[in-house]
Amino acid sequence: KAGVTQTPRYLIKTRGQQVTLSCSPISGHRSVSWYQQTPGQGLQFLFEYFSETQRNKGNFPGRFSGRQFSNSRSEMNVSTLELGDSALYLCASSLGQFNEKLFFGSGTQLSVL
Amino acid sequence: AQKITQTQPGMFVQEKEAVTLDCTYDTSDPSYGLFWYKQPSSGEMIFLIYQGSYDQQNATEGRYSLNFQKARKSANLVISASQLGDSAMYFCAIEGGTSYGKLTFGQGTILTVHP
C-alpha cells in the first residue's frame, strides 16, 4: 500500500510569488491535514479536510489556503510569499476519525528568497 | 486549547539501554489522545504509540511503551533496548475535543544513540 505522497520535494520561490503544494493520501483515507514545521515555531497545524470539506483550521493568515478533491487528494496554496513562509510543509492522511493516528508524507521543503 | 511541553532538548543513550523521553501536557478537554512520533533526518513523521485519555492500561508497541500518569498530566515515552536507528527527533503530541486531524506538538527531543 503506497504511503502519503507529497510533491514537489523541494521548492524555491521568491517573495511575492505564490506556490501550490500537492498531497496524495493513502488509498481509502478521506482526511488530509497540513502542518508547517520551522526551527523557530516547531510544528503548527494549518488545516484539515475531510470529504472535500474543511473541518478544522489553525491560526494562519488567509494567504494560506487549501482544498481537497473528490479523490481525497489535497492541495495547499500560499499566496504573496514572505521570507517567514520558508518551512517544511507536511501533509498527513487518515480515515478521519477522532484520536486516530496520522500517516505523514516526507514533506515539501519550501525556501522563499 | 492544548499544550505540550518537552523539557529535554537532547538526550543521549548507549545502545541496548533504555531511555525515557519526557512529555507533559495541558488540556481542558475531558477526552483527548496522546501521540508520539519519530522524525528521522529524512523529515517524515513516523507514528510510534498512542494513548487515549480513558485508557486504563499504559500503551505498548514493541520496544515502545508510554508511561501515562493522568493526574500528573504526563505521557513519557520509554524506548527499551535502544538501537542506532532510534537516533532521531521525537515529538509528543495531543489531540483534544473534536479537533479532527489537529495535533498540537511539543518542541521535540533529539535522541542520540551511541554504539
Interface residues (C-beta under 8 A of the other chain):
Chain A: S31 V32 S33 Y35 G42 L43 F45 E48 F50 R55 N56 G58 L88 L90 A92 S94 G96 Q97 F98 N99 K101 L102 F103 F104 G105 S106 G107 Q109
Chain B: S31 Y32 G33 F35 Y37 S42 G43 E44 M45 I46 F47 Y50 G52 F91 A93 E95 T98 S99 Y100 G101 K102 L103 T104 F105 G106 Q107 G108
